[in-house]
Amino acid sequence: MQTPKDEFLDKISADLLSVSPLIHRGIRRKLVMTALAGANLPITPLQIEIIRLLAESGELPITRISEGLNITKAQMTHLIDRLCEMEMVERRTCTSDRRIINIALTQKGKELIRSHDSRLRAAARETLSCLSEEELGNLATSLESIQKILAKTL
């Protein structure tokens, strides 16, 4: 028999797992598409995610990028090839193991992610502008609480 705490943990776990897809598929995808529309670049949201991962983590092998974004290595190779053609990333041989090829952002890739983030924030502002001051305050407080709580558990 479950205790009230166990039932509460089950509900919170289910709610927590439902938030991430909502944010990723709903909000983030909408914001990314809005930001990309103003960029006038032939770049996909998935390519932006690769660039973002490299900006956050630094130089990475293709395998780590594909694991981080849950994309097959074959698909990843094609995406990296396109990013290399656009001069957003470059392949670098690992100094400690020449068999490993790392992917690194170029200056052009770094500039793209900076300007994309600026457009992304503007898209977020526009999307949230329909909320009342009270709703914005509640959202801000809720996000702050989530950040603090998850920082303790992760």
C-alpha positions, 0 to 999 in steps of 0.5 A, a space after each residue: 500500500 502506498 503512503 500519501 508521500 509515495 502517491 504525491 511523489 508519483 504525481 510529481 514524477 508524472 507531472 515533471 516528465 510531462 513538462 519537458 516535452 511540453 517545453 521542448 515541442 511546444 514552446 522551444 520549437 515555436 520560439 526557434 522557428 520564429 527566431 529562424 524565420 528572421 535569420 534568413 539562413 538555410 539552417 534547420 532547428 536541428 542544426 541550431 541544436 547541434 551548434 547550441 550543444 557545441 557552444 555549451 560543451 565545447 569541442 565534441 566527437 560526433 558520437 557524443 553529439 548524437 547521444 546528446 541530441 538522440 540522433 543516429 550517427 548516420 544522420 548526424 554525419 549528414 548534418 555535420 557535413 552541411 554545417 561544415 559547408 556553411 562554415 559553422 563548424 569544423 572537424 578537428 583531429 583529437 591531439 591525444 588520439 588521432 582516430 577521434 575526430 572532434 567537431 568544433 564551432 567556428 567563429 561564424 558558428 559562435 556569431 550565429 548562436 549569439 544572434 540566434 539567442 538574441 532573436 530567441 529572447 525577442 521571440 520569447 518576449 513576443 510570445 509571453 506578451 499576451 500574459 497579464 502581469 499577474 500571470 507573468 509574475 506567477 510564471 517567473 516565480 514558478 520558473 525560479 522555484 523549479 530552477 532552485 529545486 532541480 539544482 538540488 536534485 541534479 
